[in-house]
Amino acid sequence: MTDLPKTFEPGPIEARWYQHWEESNSFRPARPDAEPFTIVMPPPNVTGSLHIGHALDNTLQDILTRRARMQGKDALWVVGTDHAGIATQMVVERQLNAQQQKRTDFTRDEFVAKVWEWKHESGGQITRQLRRLGASCDWSNERFTMDEGFSKAVLHTFVELHKRGRIYRDKRLVNWDPKFQTAISDLEVETRDQAGKFWTLRYPLADGSGHIEVATTRPETMLADMAVAVHPDDARYTGHVGKQIRLPITGRLIPIVTDEHADPELGSGAVKITPGHDFNDFEVGKRAGFKAGEMLNMLDAAANVCQTADGLVPAELLGLERFEARKRVVALLEEAGALVKVEDRTIATPLGDRSGAVIEPWLTDQWYVDVKPLAERAAAATRSGEIKVVPETWAKTWYNWLEGIQPWCVSRQLWWGHRIPAWYDADGNAFVAMSAEEAQAQAGDDRPLKQDEDVLDTWFSSALWPFATLGWPEKTEDLARHYPNDVLISGFDILFFWDARMAMQGLEFMDEVPWRTLYLHGLVRDAAGQKMSKSKGNTVDPLGLIDKYGADALRFTMAAMESQGRDIKLDEKRVEGYRNFATKLWNAARFLQMNGVGPSQSIEAPEAAKPVNRWIIGEVVETLGRLNSAFDDLRFDGMADAIYHFTWGTFCDWYVELVKGGFDEETRAVAGWAFDQILVMLHPFMPFVTEELWHGMGERPYDLILAKWPEPKAAADGGAKATVEALIAFVEGVRTLRSELNVPWTATLMPHVLAGEGDRALLDLAEREAATLGRMGKVGAPVLADAPPTGSAQIVVGGATVAFPLGDAIDLDAERARLAKAAEAAEKDRDSLAARLGNPAFAERAKPEAVAKARADHDARAAEAERLRAALARLG
């Protein structure tokens, strides 16, 4: 046994043990015959760095993995990174710009080579940071969504879906990002309220019989208007339906059509229809008989005005940036007398989540997956119980999205990513194949073919993560053994990006769900409950917290505050508190060492005769039961609560104190065994300090990371439990009495057990444990009394009353006066705060944090008043 240092310093301990675990292959010990346990890490972007959301997500995964490993399972935690198409291309382009270069200065292959060069040099930051958190992943099989094997799986998926009729090419509106010049998904669009305007325009009827007024937030799009729609039941326009309008500026003739999209209650009841530039209008246009190929487009890929197919956009507008074009169009409308009015409005504006550019609905040819049949199967699997959603409150959202799903646009106009395996001939015929040679064979002659320039949506590849990381489409041993996975830990914010798509692809290609349980956790917010953002300056750097308090403290905070999907209000004081918890554990180990306590020789509980030792064995058993139950229910806060309160309160505060000065052979054996059980149960949450103490307590044949999960083979002893709990209640009562009544520790208190129910049992306990009571509460020998002595205070222990004469210890009158004055002050504050909270004006006008503080202050002062009145009552 090596003496532990006096001070606990987590930094060096964490670096040393992580390196040891990884080098000794402890994260994936060879267990080919063991029950498998499998979990996949949501692959962080290769461009990323560890943020607090990663810290939460990966801590929860690591807790489950470490426990499964200790249960003897073949625990596989799949790790890897995502190639992050837009994000990575953006990073590399930014580097080129800093050197006065741009992407288009290079060929596609040259640019992709530069991305790979960046990946090899700088793409490992996130994985290094995950190691600092303590993530026990299978690094020996780390994957990357662009590595050779995974890329093969992605291309195979595309080709196979095309064969099955699930993938097709279509001209539809997409969310177009003019900055990156690529389509993006609905899920990559952020809608924010921005100051804007509402323009009302006058469109003249072509026959000169009048006009119709329409309103728009994007007047420039009138250059591509193809109709005006009115509601079929709107009597105001019955005579107009079928007539034509001659548009201002372009002179284009467009029809007046009926469609229920037009709301008679909004504005004039008539709406302009621009099917090539608005999602709602696209559907109206299709219902009006316009084919997608006939819909007019007035913007190029950079969102500059271009000529429409009918050639009616005036030359002076061509090439203008869309917002400059807006100004000029408005001016031209005003000159033509077609501008009725302009109103200020707050407009819900779609923005690219990475570019920040205003998104344009844009009509393009893209590749789509018909996901409706796949989604129906995922929903059915959830209803049947094959997939369990935890917490269940997210199931409704899950079903709603799956049932209302739209075709998935999977093509992106980027250079970095999985290039779409489709080749075209000069007539635009597409040949989908795994290689150019196979495509040429499909073409059946020597006609020249050109590969599609687009790449696949990043989420297309990551949807294959649970099985492609295991070697699919090859039939590998890992695939047969570790698919389906046991559980997926995910933030609810990628429920549709990733989780649902994995469920759909897993069922489609593996004919089985990808994981049995989908656990969705909440977001980490700041201490005031605000969403973290760089603009607010309230982000929390997890690495900074690790530097300050240690990874164990941060991990335990994440677990303790994770309550099945509820958002976490992260207060640094909680992290500091759990650093103190680690220090408490460290000091307990040092105390045990000083009393000759070493490692346990058995997984089973030792034999014990002393009630205090039988009690602590029973407490270990009960704690393990609560901990296992919380694991079964995925209640991370319950897990943390069970082990924290047992370790700090039951073991450190009570057991260690109760046996102090009485370390015989039995007690050393029990104390060593109980402390070992703490280290094992706590290891998944705080792996570093527990591993250090595991070895610090003495020689071990194996590391804690590979120790067996507790199996005490013992039961709680009811008699011992009752005895020790009565002793603890006695000590707590005495300590509370001393604290509340200002009784100095120099005064020995004489307990008078009052005759009545339970008196004999308590008297026997006090006599038997006189030495312990004297040491822990400075209590003298007990006596039986018929009535409380004059000037005494009383406590109740297990139904029996104990009186302590205080006349020689304190000035009773002065103490009564002090308590009465303090109670009155607390009650006054309590009542004042109650009045403020009861005032509707305060509740309505005050900031939420001010109301919350007032409520907390009220509760604290109310509790203080109650405590003081109880103390006063003790003195009679």
N, C-alpha and C positions, 0 to 999 in steps of 0.2 A: 504494500500500500504506500503510495506517494502522497505526502501531505499536499492538500489543495492550497493554492495561493489564497491569501487573505481577501484579495479583491477580484471580483468577477469582471473580466474584460472580454466581451464577445468577439471583437474583430479578429484577433489572431486565432482564436478557437475555430471560428467559422471557416477561415481560409484553409487551415490545416486539415480539418475533418472533411471538407468537401473534396479536396484534392485526394485524400486517402480513399474515400468512398468510390470516386470515379476510377482511380487507378486500380482498385481492387475488384472492379466489376460488381460492386455491391448493388447497383441499381437494377441489374438483370442477372441474378444468379441462375445457374443452370438447374432448372427444375422441370425436365421434360415430362415427368409423370404426374406433376402436381395439377391441381385444379387451376385453370387459367383465370386471370383477371385482367381485363383490358380497358384502357381508357385512352382517348386521343386528345392531345392538346390542340385547341383552336390555333392553327398556325399563324403566329404573328407575322406582320409584314417584314420582309427582309430589310426594309428601310427603317424599321421601328426602333424605339428605345423603350425601356420598361416604364410604364405608367402605372398609376395606382389601381386601375382596372385590371391590368395584367397581374398585379400583386395579389388581388383578391382571387381572380379566376384560377391562377396557378397554385396558390396556397391550398385552395379547396381540393384541387386535383391531387396535390401531393399528399394531403392528409389521407385521402382514400387509398392512394397507391402504397404509401408506407405501411398503413395498417394491413392491407391485403398481403403485402410481402411478409409481414410479421405473422400473419395467419398461415404462412407456409404456401401461399398460392404462387403460381407462375405469373407474377405481376408484370405486365408490360404497359408502360406509359409511352405512347408514341409521340415523338417530338419532331418538329421540323418547322420550316418557314415557308411563307407564301411569296411568290415572285412579285406580287403587287404591281400589276401592269402600269396603271397610270402613275402611282406614287413613285415607282422606281424610275420610269422614263422621265418623270419630272425632275428627280434628283440629278440624274445624269445630264439632262439638258441644261439644268442650272449650272452645273460644273463647266459645261462647254461654253455657255454664255459668258461665264467669268473669264474665259480665255478668248473672248471675241469670236466664238464659233457657234454654229447652230447645227441642229440635227441634220438638216437637209444639205449641209456641206459634205456629208458622207453618204456612202451607199448604205442600204439597209443592213447588209452583213457587217459592214465596218462599224455601224452604230451599235448593233447587237453585241459585237465583240467588246466594245467599250463598256457596255452594261455588265457583261461577264467580268471584265477586269475590275470594275467598281465592286461587284459582288464579292470577289475573292479578297479584295483589299479592305472593304468597309462593311460588308454585309453580315458580320458575325457579332455585332454589338449586342443585339437583343439576346442572343443565346448566352453570351458571357454574363449578362445581367441576370438572366434566369438562374444561373448557377449561384449567384450571390444570394438569391432568395432561398436557395436550398432545394430547388426542383430536382427530384431524383428520377429524371427521365432516362430512357434508354438511348444515351447519346451515341452509342456504338452503331446504331441504325438510324441516325438522324436523316430526315428526308427534306427535299426541296421540291416544290411543285414544278420546277423546270429541269429536274435531273432526268437522266436518260430513261430510267424505268418508269417514272411517273408520267413523263411526256408520252411515252408509248401508250399508257393507259388512257390518257386524255384523248389522243387521236383515235384510239380504238372505240372509245365511247361515242365520239362524234360520228364515226363511220357506221357503227352499229345502230345508233338511233336513226340515222338517215335510212338505213336498210329497213328499219321497222316502221318507217313513215312518221317518225316523231320529229324529225328535223326537216325544215323546208326553208326556202328563200321567199321573201315577200316584201312588197313595197308598203310600208306603213309609217305612221308618224312615230318618231322616237324623241326622247329627251336629248337634245344636241348641245354639247358644250363647245361653244365657239373658240374658247381659248385652247383647249386640247384638240379640238376638231375631231371629236369622237362621240358616239352614242354612249349614254350612261343609263343606268337603271333608275326606276322610280325611287329605289332605296338609297341612291347616291345623290338625291336632290334634297336640299334643305329649303324649306319655304319660310321666308321671313317677311314680316310686315314692313313695308317701306312707303315713304311719302310719294304719292303719284298724282295723276290727274285722270279725270273722266271727261272725254270729249263727246259731245253730241253732234252728230253729222246729219246733214239733209241730203237725201238721195232722191233726185228727180225721176219721176216716171217717164219712160221713153216716149209715151204718147202725148206728153205735155199736160196731162190731166191733174197733175198734183205732185206730191212728194211723200216720202216716208222718212221718218227720223229714226236713226239708230245710234247707239252709244257704244263706246269702246275705250279700253285703257291702252290700246296699241293702235293708234290711228294709221301708222305706216303700213299695217297689214292690209289696209283697204286696196292696196295695189294688186293684191291677189284674191280679192273677194270674188266669189262665184255664185252667190245667191243671197237673198234676204229671206229669213224664215219668220212666219207668224203662226200662232197657235190655231189649229183647225177650228176651235170653238170661239175664236175672237171675232165677234160680229163687226168690229170696226174695219176689218180688212177683208171681209167676204168678197167684196167686189174687186179687190186688188189681186187676189190669188190668180196666178197664171200670167199676169202682166209682167212686163220687163222694166228694168231700171237701167238708166244710162249713168254709169259711175262717173263722178267728177274725176278729173285729172287723166284717167286712162280712157274714158269713153266706152269702156266695155259694157256690153249689154248682158244683164244677169236676170234670172227669173225670181219672182216672188213665190216661195213654196210654203207649204204647211208642214209643221213639225211640232210635236209636243215639247221639244226642248225650249221653245219660245214661251216665256212666262208672261201672260197678260198683265200680271200685277207689277212687273218690273219695268220701269221707264215707259217707253212708248209701246212695249209689247212686241216690237219688231227687233230682230237681231241680225247683224251682218254675219255671213257665213264664209269663213276662209278655211276650207278643209285641209289645205296644205300647211297650215300654221297654227292649228288649234285642235286639241284632242276631242273636245266636244263637237266642234265643227266637222271634224273628219267623219264622225259617226253620222251626223246630219247629212253630210255630203253623200255618203254611201246610200243612205235611205232615199235621198233625192235622185239617185241613179248615176252619180258620178263614179267612175272607176278610179282606183288609186293612181293609175298611170295618167289619167286625164287631169288630176288636181294640179293647180298652178303653184309653182314655187317661185318666190321672189327674193330669196336669200341664198348666198353661196355658203361654203363651209365656215367661213370666217364671220358670217352674219353681216355681210355687206350686200347691198341691193344688187340683184342681177336681173336680167331680162326674163320675163315670163314667156311661156311657150307661144303665146299669141302675139308677142312683140309689142304690147301696148304700154309698157312702162316708159315714161319720157326719158330721153337720153340724159337730161341734167341730173336725174336721180341715180343713174347707174354708177355703181362703185362706192356710193356713200355708205359709211358705217351706219348701222341700223338706228342708233339714237340721233345721229346727225340727220338721217333721212326723216326721222319723225318730225324734227323741227321744220324741215323744208316742206314736208307733206302738209303739216298744219298750216303753214303760211300759204301754200297754194290753195288749200281748201277755203281759207279765209278770203283770199283774193277772188275766189269763184263764188263767194256768198254761200258756201256749203257748210260753214262752221256755225252751229247754232249757239253753243255755249261750252264753257270749260269750267269744271268743278274740281276742287282739291279733294283727293280721296287717299285713304290708306289702302295700299294694294298688297295682297299676298303675292310675293315675288319668288319664283323658283330660282335657286342658285346652286351651282355645282359645289358639292361639299369639299372638294379639294381646290378647285380653281377660283371659286368665289364669283365666277362669271354668271350673268343672267342666262338661264337656260332657254333655248328656243325649241319649240316643237318643230321638227323638220322632217320632211318626207324623203325617205331614203330606202334603198334596197338593203335589207339586213337578213341574217340567218336567225330563225326562230325555233324554239322547241315547243311542241304542243304538249304542255305539261299537265293539262287537265286530267287525262287518264292516270298519270303518275300521282297527281295530288289526291285523286279519289282513293287510290290505294293506300296512301299514307294516312289519310283520315280514317279509313276503315281499320287500319292496323292499330290506330290509337283507340278507336272505339272498342275494339276487341280485347284491349289490354296488352297487346304485344309491345306497344310503346306506352310507358307511363310518364305523364307530364307532372313534374313537381316544381313549384306548388300547382295544385290543380286549377287555381284561379286563372292560369295562363291558357288552359285548354280551350276556352271559348275563343280567344284571340287566334289560336292555332287553327281551329276549325274554320273560323270566318275567313281567314286568309286562304286556306287550302280550297275552300268551296267557291270563293270568288276569284280564283286565280285567272290571270290573263296569259297569253303566249309570252314566252320568255325570250327576249332579244339577247342573243349570246355573242354577237359579233361586235368587235371594237376596232376603231380605226387607229391602231397603234402599231409600233414596230416591235415592241418588247412583249412577248407572250407566246402562247401556242398558236402558231400560224394555222389558219383554217385549212384542213386537208381537202380542198376542192380546187379543181382545175377547169378553166373555161376555154372553149374554142372561140373562133372569131365570131360565131353567131350567138355567143352567150350561153351555150349549153354547158351545164355543170357536170363534172365527173368527180364524185366523192370517193376517195380511196386513201389507203395508208401511205402511198408513195406516188411519185410522178410516174413511175413505170407502170404501176397498177392502173392509174388513171388513163395512161396512154393505151393500155390494153383494153380498157373499157370503151375508149373512143373507137377502137377497131381499125384505125388507119394511121397514117403519119401526119395527120393535121396538127399544126402547132398548138400547144396548150400553154396557158399561163396560170400560175397559182394565184388564188385569192390573196389580196394584199392584207386582209384583215386578220386580227387575232381573236382568240376566244376571251370572253368575259372571265375575269379571274375567279369568280364564284363558280364557273362551270367546272374548273379543275379542282377547286377545294371541295366541291360536293362529293368527290370520289375519295376523300381523305380516309374514311374508316376502313376501306378495303384496298385501295390502290397502294397505300403505304405498306400493306402486307404482301405485296407481290402480284396482285391481280393486274392483268387478266390471266397470268400464269396460275396454275393450281398449286400454290406453295403450301408447305406444312404450316407456316405461320398463319396463312389465310384460313386454313381449315380449323386451326386451333383457336384463333383469336377473333374470328368474326362469327356472330355479331359481338360488338363491344358491350361491356356491362353498363356503362353510364357515360353520358356526355354532360360536362359542366360548361355552361354557356351563359353569357349575358343575354338578357331578353332583347337587347338591341340588335342582335344578329339572328333572331328567331327566323326571319324570312330570308335574309341574305344567305344563310349557311345551313341552319338546322333543318328547315323544311326541305331544302334541296338535297341534303344528305339522305334524308328519309326517302325521298322520291327516287333518287338514283340507286340507293341501296336495295330497295325493293325491286326496282326494274332489272338490275344486273345480277344481284345476289339472290333474289327471290326470298329475301329475309330482311327484317328491319336492321338498321345499322347499330342500334344500341337499344337496350331494354328500358333504360330510364333516361329521360331528358330533364336535367335539373337546371332551372333558370334562376340566376341570382340577380340582385338589383344593381343599381349604380352606386358608386362611391361619391358622395357629395361632401361639401365642406362642413365645418362644425355647425354652421347656421342652416344647413339643409339646402344650400344653393348648389346648382350644377357647376362643376369645376370648368373653368375655361381660362385660356391665357389672357384673353381680353379683360376678364374680371380680376386677374392677378391672384386667383385663389386656388391654383393648382397645387398639388402636393407631390413632391418628388419622393418616390419610395426609396430610392437609393440614399437620399439624404437622411431619411428616417432610419435606414439600416446603419448608416455611418454613425448616427447619434445614439441609437438605442439597441441596435443589433437586429438581425433578421428574425430571430425567435420572437422578439417582442412584437414586431410588425405582423408576423404570421399569426400569433395568438390573437392579436387585435382583430385581424380580418375574420378569423373563425368565430370569435366571441360576438362579433357584431353582425354576422350573417344570419338573418332570420327569414329563410325561405322566401326570397324574392323582394323583400322590403329594401328600400334604398338605405345605405349606410351613411350616417352623419359622422365623418371622421374627425375626431378631436385628438390632437397630438398628446393631450394629457392621458388618453387611454393607452397610447403606445408607451408612454413613460411609466404608467402604472404596471404594465405587463413586463417592462424591463425590471421594475422592482420585484415582480413575482419571480423572475429568473434569479435575481439576487437572493431572494428569500430561500429559494430552493438550494442555491449554492451554499448559503450559510447553514442550512439544515444539514447538508452533507458534511460540512466541516465539523459541526457539533457531533454528528454521529461518529465521524472518524476519531475525534478526540476521546470518545467514550468506547473505543475499541470495536466499533461496528464495521463489518466488512461486507463483501458480497454474499448474497444468499446462495446456498448450496442446492436449492431445489426450486422447481417451478411451483410445486405444491406448497401449501401453507404449512409451517412447522407446528409441532405439537406445542400447546401452551396451557398452563394452569392458571396463571394470573388473570383476573377479570380484565385488566387494562389491555393485556395482550390478546385475549380472546376477542375483546371488543374491536381492536384495530383490525384484526383479521376479518371480522364480520363487516367492518366498514369498507375494507378493500373489496370484498365480495359484492356488497350493495352498490358501490361506486362503479365497479366493472359492469354490473347489470344495467345501471342507468346509462353508462357510456355506450355499451353495445346496442341498447335500445335506440339511443339517439343516432348511432351509425345506421341502424336499420331504416330509420325514418328520414335520414339525411337532414337531421336537425343539427347543423354545425354549432349554433349558439348553445344548444343543449349539451353537446359533447364538451365544449369548452367550459360550460358552467359546472358540469359534473366533476371534471378533473381539477378545475381551479379550486372549487370550494373544499374538495377533499384534501388537496395538497396543502393549501394555505391554512384553512381553518381547522380541519379535523386532525391532520398529521402534524403540521408545524406548530400551530398555536396550542393544541391540546395534548396530543399523544406525547410529543417531545417534552412538553412541560410536565406532564403527569409522571413520566418515567425518569425525569431528571434526578440524578443521585441514586438511582436504583437499577443500574445496568448490570444485571446478573447474566448468566449464560443464556437463559431463555429469552430475556428481553433483547439481548444483542441479536439473537437469531431472528426473532420476530421483527425487530426494527429494521434489520438488514433486508429481510424478505419484503416487508411492506414498502421500504424505500425503493427497492428494485421494481416492484409493481408500479409505483408512481412513475419511475423513469420509462418503463415500457409503455404505459398508457399515455404518457405525455409526449413520447417521442414523435408521433406523427405531426404534432402541433409545434413542438419546439425541439427540432432534431439535434441542433448543435450542442446546447448546454446539457441535454440529457446524455448524449454520447460521451461528452467530456467527463461527466460525473460517473457514468457507467464504468469507465476505465479508472477514474480517479479514486473510486472506492476500493479498488483492488484488482488483482489479476483476473482476466476473463478469457475463456476459450474462444470467444467470438465477439464481433462488434454488436452494439445494440441494434443497429439497423437490421440485423439478421436474427435478432432474438425472437423468441416465440411469444405470441400474444398471450396474455395471462389466462391461465386455467387453474385457479386456486384449489379446486377440489375440496372446498370447505363451505360451511354454511354460517350464517350469522347466528351468534349465541344470544338469545333473547334476554337471559338473565344477566349476562355480562353487559349487554347494551343498556339495560335499565339501571344497573349499578353505576356505570361510568357516566351516563347522562345525568343521573341525579347528582353525582359528584361535581360535574361540570356546571350544572344549574346552581349548586351551592356556591361554587367559586365565583361564577358570574354575578350572582345576587350580592355577594359580599363586595365585589369590586365596584358594582354599580352604586351600592349604598355609600361606599367610601367616596366615590367620585362626586355623586350628587350632593352629599352632605358635607363635603370638605373635611372628611375624617383623615387625619394625617397617618402615614404609614408607620410612624413611630408608636402608634397606639395599637395594642393587641385587643381585638374584640372577643368578648366572651359570649358564645352562642347559648341561648336558652331555648331549648326545643319545647314548645308548648304542648301540654297534654291534649291529646285528641287523635283524630284519624291520621294514621301514617306516622305518628310520633316515634314508635319503637323502631321502625325500619330506618328512619332518618337518624335517630340517635345512634343506632348500631353502625350505620355508615360513617357518621361523624367520628365515632370512637375508633373505628377500624382505619379510617383515613386521616386520623388526626395530624400525622406528620405532613401529609400532602396539603391539607387545609392550612396548616400553620405556615408552610413554605409559600403557597400560592395566594393566600388571603390574609395572612397574619391573624389567624383565629386560634383561640385557646381551646382548652378541653371543654366539651359540651356538657350541659346539665339539663335535666328534665325539670320543667317548671309548670305550675298550674296557671300562672298569669304572667303577662309581660312585666318586667321590672319597670319602675318609674324612670321616665326620661329615656326610653328605648325606641329604637326604630326596628321595623319588622320586614322580613322577606318571606316569600312562600316558595318552598321547594317540594315538588311532587305532592302537593296537597297538604303538606305539614308546614306549620308556621314556626319561624325562628326569630326570636327577639334579641337585640343587641343593646345593652345599656350604653348610652353615649355621654352621660353627664360628665365623666372624667376626661372625655376625649375632645369635646367641642362645647362652645357656648350655645346652648340650645335656643335661647331667646334670640340671640343675634343671628343664628342660622335660620330660624323661622322668619325673621324680618327680611333677611337677604333673599330667601326663596320667594317670599310673598311679593317683594318689590320686583324681582326679576320676572315672575309670572305675570304680574300686572303689565309690565312693559311689553312682554311678548304678546299678551292678549290685545293690547292696544294696537300694536303693529298689525296683528292678524286681522282685527276688525277693520282697520283702515284699508288694508289691502283688499279685504272682502268687499268693502263699499266701492272701491275703484273698479274691481272686476265686475261688480253688479251694475255699473253705470254703462248703459248701452253706447253712449258717446265714446267712452274709452275703448270698448271692445271693437267698435266700428272704425274709429279713426287712427288708433295707435298701430304702430308697425307690429306684425305678427311676433317678432322676437321680443318686443316690449311686453306684449300680453303674456307670452310664455314665461318671461322672467318674473312678472308680477304674480303669476299663478304659482311658480316654483317658490318664490319668496313667501307667499301666503301659506303654502303647505309646510314650509320649514318653520315658520314662526308658530303655526298651529301645533306642530309636533313639539316644539320647544315649550310652549305653554303647558301642554299636556304632561310633559315630562317633569316640569317644575312643580305642577300641582300634585303629581304623584309623589314626588320627593317630600313635599310639605306634608302630605297625608301620612307619610311614614313616621313623621315626628309626633303625630297626634295633636 
